[in-house]
Amino acid sequence: MRALLITSVGVTCAAALTLPLATPAASAPAPHSASALPPSTSPASPGAGPPSAQAEATTREALAPDTPDTPETAESKPRKAESAEPAGSTQSLPLAPLDAPSDRVAGAAAAQGLPQRDARPFSLVGVVWDDAEAELHGTVQVRTRATGTTRWSDWQDVETHNAEHAADLGSAEREGRTVRGATAPLWVGDSDGVEVRVRPEARDSQDRAATPVPLPEGMRLELVDPGEGPGEGPGEDPGEASAPEPARGAPAGRAAAVPAGFADTPPTAAALPEVLTAEIAAASAVNAELAELGATVIPALTQAETLESVELAPGAKPYIGPRPGIVTRKGWGADEKLREKNFAYTKTVKAAFVHHSATGNNYTCKQAPSVLRSIYRYHVKSSGWRDFGYNFAVDKCGNIYEGRAGGVTKAVLGAHTLGFNTNTMGIAVLGSYASTNPPAAAVTAVSKLTAWKLGLFGRNPKGKITLVSGGSNKYKAGVKVKMNVISGHRDGFATECPGARLYKKLGKARTSSAKLQGR
């Protein structure tokens, strides 16, 4: 069993389960010190999720495999204004054989899918199936219709090999939940029509006696609506939504940093204090030493300011890069009621694994929060994970986002690199980079993020580290593997991730990261 600490709730709240934004940080639960090197992960430390008084039913959305038109659930209906959480939804549609029995080639597995059909608005698609251990040997393609139009897209390929982005075998997250097999999610933009086809691999032409590989059982098409995010109103195009506001409560004399690609939002003169749910407050409280409770952005610091904010061991040389600006979960509109209420930690952070999200490159940077909310919902509701899988995400403009909840300075256990989630962090660059070069801004953001976060744990971005495999298709469980401190997903698992073009940029990221640390 891997080293895993799951803390209990540390937020005291009234029965109404709300906390005002204006509450001083001192009244919030004291999180692990951001200045520790590395941060403590003591079970006694506060900073876990919302109280267990929240009914478990509110964190689950039942799939409806028996009904093609999944009815609206309570979760997909608008919430009360005071909840301050988005109201996304997931439509789950069972796939059916596309070929009549008389049309099939003898011995061949039937293709499955759905013919063109209308749907409630959605922006992201994926296919899931019942057995998380079953692989989909074949191809998945979708076409979508832009909302309110008659325009259908071309057929788009969906990445079928996604099991390597998951919790480790034998972990509490993997064994204690109903985890499903899943393709990678694909961002398609605002759509209200869909068509999908799943075709099994062709039988080996050299071996006529070979048994066709059947498609997984219980396949369903997941259509994800990300819901409204910060600054978005009903019916507003996420691509035109206003950006997260700068973090409030930044140190005096220095404006809160707003990540590149986001425009400043003027303050409202008579704005009332925002009321936070207990779930949002808990996810924010673990970053309380970095930004005010309920902040949408953790401000950037200079290197001098960063070094002042951490406690170094006597005589230790401060190899820590300047802290970059980070959009918080509140900033990208994470619905904190979706995730497991407790946070999971490992002992330290030895390495960073870089991924691409494989969701396609057809998004704008202002849409990135919507993409994140969609992936988050797909990970939790469709795939059965406890939370967003990656610790951080980076968009094509170089904006950095807090991923899995638990605190950006802490050793949060993720579900990003099967076999190597313990004592590592996962960074997903939003997009697909097998044949497309990653933007320079995204690679630079990876360098900045790793220079700071790895520096908090005393790691050299240009160095090597030994990790113990938890079991993958490349390394058996228990095998000790020497890897780069900044590695690509394919270094720990036989996969195309993070895409050949992004993988080639990791050498530059290592050099730049080390330079930012002062090495």
C-alpha positions as CSV (number, residue, x, y, z in Angstrom):
1,M,0.0,0.0,0.0
2,R,1.4,3.3,-1.0
3,A,2.1,6.0,1.5
4,L,-1.1,7.9,1.7
5,L,-2.5,10.3,4.2
6,I,-6.1,11.4,4.0
7,T,-6.9,14.2,6.4
8,S,-10.2,15.0,8.0
9,V,-12.1,18.3,7.8
10,G,-10.7,21.3,9.6
11,V,-13.3,23.9,8.7
12,T,-15.7,25.0,11.5
13,C,-19.0,26.3,10.0
14,A,-22.6,27.0,10.9
15,A,-25.4,24.7,9.9
16,A,-25.9,26.9,6.9
17,L,-22.5,25.7,5.6
18,T,-21.4,29.1,4.5
19,L,-18.4,31.3,5.2
20,P,-18.1,35.0,4.3
21,L,-15.3,36.0,2.0
22,A,-14.5,38.9,4.4
23,T,-13.6,36.5,7.2
24,P,-10.0,37.2,8.2
25,A,-7.5,34.6,7.3
26,A,-6.8,34.1,11.0
27,S,-10.3,32.7,11.5
28,A,-9.8,30.1,8.8
29,P,-8.3,26.7,9.6
30,A,-4.5,26.9,9.8
31,P,-3.2,25.0,6.8
32,H,0.2,23.3,6.5
33,S,2.8,26.0,6.4
34,A,3.7,27.1,2.9
35,S,7.1,27.9,4.2
36,A,8.0,24.5,5.3
37,L,10.6,22.6,3.2
38,P,9.0,20.2,2.5
39,P,5.5,21.0,3.8
40,S,4.3,18.7,6.6
41,T,1.7,16.1,5.9
42,S,0.9,15.1,9.4
43,P,-2.5,13.5,9.8
44,A,-3.3,16.0,12.5
45,S,-2.9,18.9,10.1
46,P,-6.2,20.6,9.1
47,G,-7.2,21.5,5.6
48,A,-9.4,18.6,4.4
49,G,-12.6,18.9,2.5
50,P,-16.1,19.9,3.7
51,P,-17.9,18.4,6.7
52,S,-19.2,14.9,6.5
53,A,-22.6,16.4,7.2
54,Q,-22.9,16.9,3.4
55,A,-24.9,14.0,2.1
56,E,-22.9,11.6,-0.1
57,A,-25.7,11.7,-2.6
58,T,-24.8,15.3,-3.4
59,T,-21.5,14.2,-4.8
60,R,-22.8,11.5,-7.1
61,E,-24.7,11.8,-10.3
62,A,-26.3,8.6,-11.4
63,L,-25.6,7.5,-14.9
64,A,-28.7,6.4,-16.9
65,P,-27.7,3.6,-19.2
66,D,-31.3,2.5,-19.7
67,T,-32.6,5.8,-21.0
68,P,-31.1,7.4,-24.1
69,D,-32.4,10.8,-23.0
70,T,-30.9,11.1,-19.5
71,P,-33.3,13.2,-17.4
72,E,-32.2,16.3,-15.7
73,T,-30.8,15.5,-12.3
74,A,-31.0,17.7,-9.2
75,E,-27.3,18.5,-9.8
76,S,-27.9,19.8,-13.3
77,K,-30.6,22.3,-12.1
78,P,-29.5,25.8,-11.2
79,R,-28.4,26.1,-7.6
80,K,-29.3,28.8,-5.2
81,A,-27.3,32.0,-5.6
82,E,-25.6,31.6,-2.3
83,S,-23.9,28.3,-3.3
84,A,-21.5,30.2,-5.5
85,E,-20.9,27.0,-7.5
86,P,-21.5,26.3,-11.3
87,A,-24.3,24.0,-12.4
88,G,-22.9,21.7,-15.1
89,S,-24.4,18.5,-16.2
90,T,-23.5,15.1,-17.8
91,Q,-25.7,13.3,-20.3
92,S,-24.8,9.5,-20.5
93,L,-26.1,7.8,-23.6
94,P,-25.7,4.0,-24.1
95,L,-24.1,2.9,-27.4
96,A,-25.8,0.4,-29.6
97,P,-24.6,-1.8,-32.5
98,L,-24.4,0.1,-35.7
99,D,-24.6,-2.8,-38.1
100,A,-27.5,-5.1,-38.5
101,P,-26.6,-8.8,-37.8
102,S,-27.0,-9.6,-41.6
103,D,-24.5,-6.9,-42.5
104,R,-21.7,-8.1,-40.3
105,V,-18.7,-10.1,-41.5
106,A,-18.7,-13.5,-39.9
107,G,-16.5,-13.6,-36.8
108,A,-16.1,-9.8,-36.6
109,A,-17.1,-7.8,-33.6
110,A,-19.9,-5.3,-34.2
111,A,-19.2,-1.6,-34.4
112,Q,-21.2,0.5,-31.9
113,G,-22.2,4.0,-31.7
114,L,-25.1,6.5,-32.1
115,P,-26.6,8.0,-35.3
116,Q,-27.0,11.7,-35.5
117,R,-29.2,13.0,-32.8
118,D,-30.1,16.1,-30.8
119,A,-28.8,16.6,-27.3
120,R,-28.9,19.2,-24.5
121,P,-26.0,21.6,-24.9
122,F,-22.5,20.2,-24.2
123,S,-18.9,21.1,-24.8
124,L,-16.9,17.9,-24.2
125,V,-17.3,14.3,-25.1
126,G,-15.9,10.9,-24.1
127,V,-16.7,7.2,-24.0
128,V,-16.8,5.2,-20.8
129,W,-17.4,1.5,-20.1
130,D,-18.0,-0.7,-17.1
131,D,-14.7,-2.5,-16.5
132,A,-11.8,-0.2,-15.7
133,E,-9.3,-3.0,-16.5
134,A,-10.8,-3.6,-20.0
135,E,-9.0,-1.9,-22.9
136,L,-10.8,-0.5,-26.0
137,H,-9.0,-2.0,-28.9
138,G,-10.3,0.1,-31.8
139,T,-11.2,3.6,-32.8
140,V,-13.6,6.2,-31.5
141,Q,-14.8,9.0,-33.7
142,V,-17.4,11.8,-33.1
143,R,-19.1,14.5,-35.1
144,T,-20.8,17.4,-33.4
145,R,-23.2,20.1,-34.4
146,A,-22.6,23.7,-33.2
147,T,-25.4,24.9,-30.9
148,G,-28.2,26.6,-32.7
149,T,-26.9,25.8,-36.2
150,T,-27.1,23.1,-38.8
151,R,-23.3,22.9,-39.1
152,W,-21.7,19.6,-38.4
153,S,-18.0,19.1,-37.7
154,D,-15.8,16.7,-39.5
155,W,-15.2,13.3,-37.8
156,Q,-12.8,13.8,-35.0
157,D,-10.7,11.0,-33.4
158,V,-10.9,10.4,-29.6
159,E,-7.8,9.1,-27.9
160,T,-8.8,5.6,-26.7
161,H,-5.8,4.8,-24.5
162,N,-6.5,6.7,-21.3
163,A,-6.1,4.1,-18.5
164,E,-2.5,5.3,-17.9
165,H,-4.0,8.5,-16.4
166,A,-5.4,7.0,-13.3
167,A,-5.0,6.2,-9.6
168,D,-2.5,3.4,-8.8
169,L,-3.7,-0.1,-8.5
170,G,-4.3,-1.1,-4.9
171,S,-4.8,2.6,-3.8
172,A,-7.8,3.7,-1.9
173,E,-8.9,5.8,-4.8
174,R,-8.8,2.8,-7.2
175,E,-10.2,0.1,-4.9
176,G,-12.8,2.1,-2.9
177,R,-14.7,3.6,-5.8
178,T,-16.6,2.5,-8.9
179,V,-13.9,3.4,-11.4
180,R,-14.7,3.0,-15.1
181,G,-12.7,2.5,-18.2
182,A,-12.7,5.7,-20.3
183,T,-11.3,7.3,-23.4
184,A,-9.6,10.7,-23.1
185,P,-12.1,13.5,-23.2
186,L,-12.3,15.7,-26.3
187,W,-13.3,19.4,-26.2
188,V,-15.7,20.2,-29.0
189,G,-17.1,23.5,-28.0
190,D,-20.7,24.5,-27.5
191,S,-22.8,21.8,-29.3
192,D,-26.3,20.4,-29.3
193,G,-26.0,17.5,-31.7
194,V,-23.8,14.4,-31.8
195,E,-22.9,11.3,-33.8
196,V,-20.4,8.7,-32.6
197,R,-19.0,5.4,-34.0
198,V,-16.7,3.0,-32.2
199,R,-15.1,0.4,-34.5
200,P,-13.1,-2.6,-33.2
201,E,-9.7,-3.4,-34.4
202,A,-9.6,-5.4,-37.7
203,R,-8.8,-9.1,-37.3
204,D,-5.2,-10.0,-38.1
205,S,-5.3,-10.8,-41.8
206,Q,-2.4,-13.2,-41.4
207,D,-4.3,-15.2,-38.8
208,R,-7.8,-16.1,-39.9
209,A,-8.3,-18.2,-36.8
210,A,-7.6,-15.3,-34.5
211,T,-10.5,-14.4,-32.2
212,P,-11.7,-10.8,-32.8
213,V,-11.1,-8.5,-29.8
214,P,-14.6,-7.5,-28.6
215,L,-15.4,-4.0,-27.6
216,P,-15.7,-3.3,-23.8
217,E,-19.2,-4.0,-22.3
218,G,-21.4,-1.2,-21.2
219,M,-20.1,1.6,-23.4
220,R,-21.7,4.9,-23.0
221,L,-21.2,8.3,-24.6
222,E,-20.7,11.1,-22.1
223,L,-21.7,14.6,-23.1
224,V,-20.4,17.1,-20.6
225,D,-21.7,20.7,-20.0
226,P,-19.1,22.6,-17.9
227,G,-21.7,24.9,-16.4
228,E,-21.1,28.6,-15.8
229,G,-17.8,29.8,-14.5
230,P,-16.6,33.1,-12.9
231,G,-18.0,36.0,-14.9
232,E,-20.2,33.9,-17.1
233,G,-24.0,34.4,-17.1
234,P,-26.7,32.1,-18.4
235,G,-26.3,31.5,-22.1
236,E,-23.0,33.4,-22.3
237,D,-20.4,32.0,-24.6
238,P,-17.5,30.8,-22.4
239,G,-15.1,32.0,-25.0
240,E,-16.2,35.6,-24.3
241,A,-16.4,35.2,-20.6
242,S,-14.6,37.7,-18.4
243,A,-11.4,36.4,-16.7
244,P,-10.9,35.6,-13.1
245,E,-10.3,38.7,-10.9
246,P,-6.9,39.2,-9.4
247,A,-6.5,37.7,-6.0
248,R,-7.6,39.9,-3.2
249,G,-5.5,40.3,-0.1
250,A,-2.2,40.5,-2.0
251,P,0.7,41.9,0.1
252,A,0.6,45.7,0.4
253,G,2.5,47.6,-2.2
254,R,2.3,44.9,-4.9
255,A,-0.6,44.4,-7.2
256,A,-1.9,40.8,-7.4
257,A,-0.5,39.1,-10.5
258,V,-2.9,38.2,-13.3
259,P,-1.6,35.4,-15.5
260,A,-0.8,36.2,-19.1
261,G,-3.8,36.0,-21.4
262,F,-6.2,37.3,-18.7
263,A,-7.4,40.9,-18.7
264,D,-7.8,42.8,-15.4
265,T,-11.3,43.1,-14.1
266,P,-12.1,46.5,-12.5
267,P,-13.2,46.2,-8.9
268,T,-16.8,46.8,-8.2
269,A,-17.3,49.9,-5.9
270,A,-20.0,48.6,-3.7
271,A,-19.4,44.8,-4.0
272,L,-21.0,42.8,-1.2
273,P,-18.9,40.2,0.6
274,E,-19.2,36.9,-1.2
275,V,-20.6,34.0,0.7
276,L,-18.6,30.8,0.3
277,T,-19.9,27.3,0.7
278,A,-18.1,25.1,3.1
279,E,-16.6,23.1,0.2
280,I,-15.2,26.2,-1.5
281,A,-13.9,27.5,1.8
282,A,-12.1,24.2,2.5
283,A,-10.5,24.1,-0.9
284,S,-9.4,27.7,-0.5
285,A,-8.2,27.5,3.1
286,V,-5.3,25.2,2.3
287,N,-3.8,28.1,0.3
288,A,-4.6,30.7,3.0
289,E,-1.0,31.7,3.5
290,L,-0.7,32.4,-0.2
291,A,-3.9,34.3,-0.9
292,E,-7.0,35.5,0.9
293,L,-9.8,33.0,1.5
294,G,-11.9,32.8,-1.7
295,A,-9.2,34.3,-3.9
296,T,-9.4,33.5,-7.6
297,V,-5.7,34.0,-8.2
298,I,-2.6,33.3,-6.1
299,P,-0.3,36.2,-6.9
300,A,3.1,35.8,-8.4
301,L,6.2,36.7,-6.3
302,T,9.6,37.8,-7.3
303,Q,12.4,35.4,-6.4
304,A,13.4,37.6,-3.4
305,E,9.9,37.6,-2.1
306,T,9.6,33.9,-2.7
307,L,12.7,33.2,-0.6
308,E,11.4,35.5,2.1
309,S,8.2,33.4,2.3
310,V,9.9,30.1,3.0
311,E,11.9,28.7,5.9
312,L,15.2,27.2,4.8
313,A,17.3,24.8,6.8
314,P,20.4,26.4,8.3
315,G,23.1,26.7,5.7
316,A,20.8,25.5,2.9
317,K,21.3,27.2,-0.5
318,P,17.9,28.6,-1.7
319,Y,17.4,26.9,-5.0
320,I,13.7,27.9,-5.4
321,G,12.3,29.7,-8.4
322,P,10.0,32.7,-8.1
323,R,6.4,31.7,-7.4
324,P,4.3,32.1,-10.6
325,G,0.7,33.4,-10.5
326,I,-1.7,30.5,-10.2
327,V,-5.4,30.5,-11.0
328,T,-7.1,28.8,-8.1
329,R,-9.9,26.2,-8.3
330,K,-12.3,29.1,-7.3
331,G,-10.8,31.0,-10.2
332,W,-11.7,28.4,-12.8
333,G,-15.0,27.6,-11.3
334,A,-14.5,24.1,-9.8
335,D,-17.7,22.7,-8.4
336,E,-16.3,21.6,-5.0
337,K,-19.3,19.3,-4.3
338,L,-18.2,16.9,-7.0
339,R,-15.0,15.8,-5.4
340,E,-14.3,13.6,-2.4
341,K,-14.5,15.7,0.7
342,N,-11.1,14.8,2.1
343,F,-7.7,15.6,0.6
344,A,-5.1,12.9,0.0
345,Y,-1.3,13.5,0.5
346,T,1.9,11.6,0.0
347,K,5.2,12.3,1.8
348,T,7.0,14.5,-0.6
349,V,7.4,15.6,-4.3
350,K,10.4,13.9,-5.9
351,A,9.5,14.5,-9.6
352,A,7.1,16.1,-12.0
353,F,5.4,14.2,-14.8
354,V,4.4,16.4,-17.8
355,H,1.2,15.3,-19.8
356,H,-1.0,16.7,-22.5
357,S,-4.7,16.5,-21.9
358,A,-5.4,15.0,-25.4
359,T,-8.5,17.2,-25.5
360,G,-7.6,18.9,-28.8
361,N,-6.3,22.3,-29.5
362,N,-9.5,23.9,-30.6
363,Y,-10.0,26.1,-27.5
364,T,-9.3,29.8,-26.7
365,C,-7.4,30.7,-23.5
366,K,-10.6,32.3,-22.2
367,Q,-12.3,29.0,-22.6
368,A,-9.6,27.2,-20.6
369,P,-11.6,27.4,-17.4
370,S,-14.5,25.7,-19.2
371,V,-12.2,23.0,-20.5
372,L,-10.9,22.4,-17.0
373,R,-14.5,22.2,-15.5
374,S,-15.4,19.7,-18.2
375,I,-12.3,17.5,-17.6
376,Y,-12.9,17.7,-13.9
377,R,-16.5,16.6,-14.3
378,Y,-15.5,13.8,-16.7
379,H,-12.8,12.6,-14.3
380,V,-15.2,12.4,-11.3
381,K,-18.6,11.7,-12.7
382,S,-17.8,9.7,-15.8
383,S,-14.5,8.0,-14.9
384,G,-15.2,7.6,-11.1
385,W,-12.1,9.4,-9.8
386,R,-12.0,11.2,-6.5
387,D,-11.1,14.6,-8.0
388,F,-9.4,16.2,-11.0
389,G,-6.5,13.9,-11.9
390,Y,-3.7,16.4,-12.4
391,N,-2.1,18.5,-9.7
392,F,-1.7,21.5,-12.1
393,A,-2.8,22.5,-15.6
394,V,-1.3,24.9,-18.1
395,D,-3.1,26.4,-21.1
396,K,-1.7,27.5,-24.5
397,C,-1.2,31.1,-23.3
398,G,0.9,30.0,-20.3
399,N,-1.7,30.4,-17.6
400,I,-1.2,28.0,-14.7
401,Y,-4.1,26.5,-12.8
402,E,-4.5,24.7,-9.5
403,G,-5.6,21.2,-10.2
404,R,-6.5,18.5,-7.6
405,A,-7.5,20.1,-4.3
406,G,-5.3,20.0,-1.3
407,G,-3.0,23.0,-1.5
408,V,-0.6,24.1,-4.2
409,T,2.5,24.0,-1.9
410,K,1.7,20.5,-0.6
411,A,2.4,16.9,-1.7
412,V,-1.1,16.2,-3.0
413,L,-1.6,12.7,-4.3
414,G,-2.8,12.8,-7.9
415,A,-4.1,10.3,-10.5
416,H,-2.0,11.2,-13.5
417,T,0.7,8.6,-14.1
418,L,-0.4,5.0,-13.4
419,G,2.3,3.4,-11.2
420,F,4.0,6.7,-10.3
421,N,1.5,8.9,-8.6
422,T,3.2,8.5,-5.2
423,N,5.6,11.3,-4.3
424,T,5.2,13.0,-7.7
425,M,3.1,15.8,-9.2
426,G,1.3,15.8,-12.6
427,I,1.1,18.8,-14.9
428,A,-1.3,18.7,-17.8
429,V,-0.7,21.0,-20.8
430,L,-4.2,21.5,-22.2
431,G,-4.2,20.3,-25.8
432,S,-2.9,17.5,-28.0
433,Y,0.8,17.6,-29.0
434,A,1.5,14.4,-30.9
435,S,1.8,16.4,-34.2
436,T,1.4,20.0,-33.1
437,N,4.2,22.0,-31.4
438,P,3.3,23.3,-27.9
439,P,3.2,27.1,-27.7
440,A,6.4,28.5,-26.2
441,A,4.3,30.2,-23.5
442,A,3.1,26.8,-22.3
443,V,6.6,25.4,-22.1
444,T,7.8,28.5,-20.2
445,A,4.9,28.0,-17.8
446,V,6.0,24.4,-17.1
447,S,9.5,25.7,-16.4
448,K,8.2,28.4,-14.0
449,L,5.9,26.0,-12.1
450,T,8.5,23.3,-11.7
451,A,11.2,25.7,-10.7
452,W,9.0,26.9,-7.8
453,K,7.2,23.7,-6.7
454,L,10.2,21.3,-7.1
455,G,12.3,23.9,-5.3
456,L,10.1,23.8,-2.3
457,F,11.0,20.2,-1.9
458,G,14.8,20.6,-2.7
459,R,14.7,19.1,-6.2
460,N,17.0,19.9,-9.1
461,P,15.0,20.1,-12.3
462,K,18.1,18.9,-14.3
463,G,18.7,16.0,-11.9
464,K,17.7,12.4,-11.6
465,I,15.6,10.7,-9.0
466,T,14.8,7.1,-8.1
467,L,11.1,6.2,-7.9
468,V,9.5,2.9,-7.0
469,S,6.9,1.7,-9.5
470,G,3.5,0.9,-8.3
471,G,2.9,-1.2,-11.4
472,S,2.5,-0.1,-15.0
473,N,2.8,-1.6,-18.5
474,K,6.4,-0.5,-18.5
475,Y,7.7,-1.3,-15.0
476,K,6.4,-4.0,-12.6
477,A,5.3,-3.1,-9.1
478,G,8.3,-2.7,-6.8
479,V,10.9,-2.0,-9.5
480,K,13.1,0.9,-8.7
481,V,13.4,3.3,-11.7
482,K,15.9,6.2,-12.2
483,M,14.1,9.0,-14.0
484,N,14.6,12.7,-14.7
485,V,13.2,15.0,-12.0
486,I,11.1,16.5,-14.9
487,S,9.8,13.5,-16.9
488,G,7.2,12.9,-19.5
489,H,4.3,10.6,-18.9
490,R,5.8,8.1,-21.4
491,D,8.9,7.7,-19.2
492,G,6.8,5.8,-16.6
493,F,4.2,4.2,-18.9
494,A,4.2,3.0,-22.5
495,T,2.0,5.7,-23.9
496,E,2.2,8.5,-26.5
497,C,1.5,11.1,-23.8
498,P,2.6,13.9,-23.6
499,G,2.8,13.8,-27.3
500,A,6.0,13.6,-29.3
501,R,6.2,17.4,-29.9
502,L,5.8,18.3,-26.2
503,Y,8.1,15.5,-25.1
504,K,10.9,17.0,-27.2
505,K,10.6,20.3,-25.3
506,L,11.2,18.8,-21.9
507,G,15.0,19.2,-22.2
508,K,14.5,23.0,-22.6
509,A,12.0,23.0,-19.7
510,R,14.5,21.4,-17.4
511,T,17.3,23.8,-18.3
512,S,15.0,26.9,-17.9
513,S,13.6,25.5,-14.7
514,A,17.0,25.0,-13.1
515,K,18.1,28.5,-14.3
516,L,15.1,30.0,-12.6
517,Q,16.2,28.2,-9.4
518,G,19.6,29.9,-9.7
519,R,21.5,26.7,-10.5
